Amino acid sequence: MKAIDTNILVRFLVNDDPAQAQQVRQLFSGAEQRRVTYFVPLLVVLESIWVLESAYQIGRNELIEVFSDLLLLPVLEFEQREAMQAMLQTARNDPLDLPDLLIAKSALRNGCDCIVTFDKKAARSDAFELLTP
């Protein structure tokens, strides 16, 4: 199995380089025909969210829709799929930033009690614990 990098996912989603976006569509189409999948590391998801928010100003609701749709693609196998699904299911009603929410869902699903952080905004969530002096 091969994995995909953030730039492959971003090209596919935003079509900012039409030639590369077409290459990705052909890659995915060929994979679907051959019934093979590409692995999507959790770090690629986190980095993609960051790039789409910061560089392309894609809003939270659109990101939720985009990643919900990506989970339906048979050619993509996501690391920690259940954590992603949990993040997407709660994202509309949870004020945490999407990357923080995904980190929380992943950590909690891996048996952690909470995530220790200096991020005061994230620490408002029960999933995070503010590290104080």
MIGU-570876 format. One record per residue (C-alpha): residue in one letter; x, y, z. Coordinates in steps of 0.001 Angstrom, whole numbers, plus 500000, padded with zeros to 6 digits. Layout:
N
AXYZ/...
! end
This chain:
133
M500000500000500000/K501124503532499284/A500338506616501325/I499513510085500090/D501062513348501183/T499279516556502130/N499944518177498763/I498125515340496960/L495047515796499136/V495128519599498837/R495528519523495027/F492546517154494849/L490397519400497024/V491219522899495795/N492300522342492176/D494775525226492493/D497078523499490010/P494739521963487414/A497407519693485914/Q498358518230489289/A494699517994490350/Q494013515995487185/Q496922513678487993/V495430513046491430/R491976512366489963/Q493562509875487549/L495495508291490420/F492297507845492437/S490305506652489435/G492938504049488594/A493053502932492210/E489294502521492265/Q489405500408489100/R492195498237490547/R490472498148493948/V493506499449495784/T493643502074498489/Y495973504854499510/F496758505350503167/V496105508816504602/P498173509389507761/L496540511360510557/L499330513929510246/V498328514503506623/V494761515189507753/L495937517643510416/E498301519394508030/S495611519530505330/I493151521165507712/W495782523736508637/V496679524457504978/L493045524686503890/E492176527043506747/S495248529254506601/A496252529352502941/Y492849528923501296/Q490586530455503975/I488202527503503821/G485707527748506653/R484964525235509349/N481604524046507980/E483033523495504522/L485978521589506007/I483596519373507933/E481733518611504697/V484923518058502713/F486417515598505179/S483083513835505629/D483010513330501857/L486633512157501792/L485822509447504334/L483366508044501796/L485963507598499058/P486786503884498725/V490347504626497550/L491365506349500789/E492173504478503972/F492458506898506869/E494612506325509894/Q492398506569512968/R489230506686510873/E487079506368513994/A488739509413515570/M488111511371512374/Q484469510303512328/A484090511280515988/M485702514655515290/L483389515311512350/Q480296514219514282/T480958516649517124/A482645519478515186/R479489521473514475/N478686521799518192/D482175521841519696/P484059525158519767/L487500523511519641/D489566524151516543/L489320521178514182/P492967520105514648/D492589520249518445/L489348518331518239/L490985515640516104/I493953515446518494/A491519515040521388/K489472512328519690/S492615510452518697/A494175510644522164/L490971509647523944/R490464506695521583/N493991505586522428/G493225505413526133/C494481508808527265/D492620510610530035/C493339514037528574/I495847516092526622/V498168518330528623/T498557521720526953/F499574525354527303/D496697526299524939/K494207528155527139/K491475527978524510/A491830524208524118/A491985523806527891/R488356524963528099/S487486521511526759/D487249518549529117/A489654516697526808/F492495519090527605/E494261520005530826/L496101523293531116/L499660522928532339/T500245525615534926/P503276526479537039/
! end
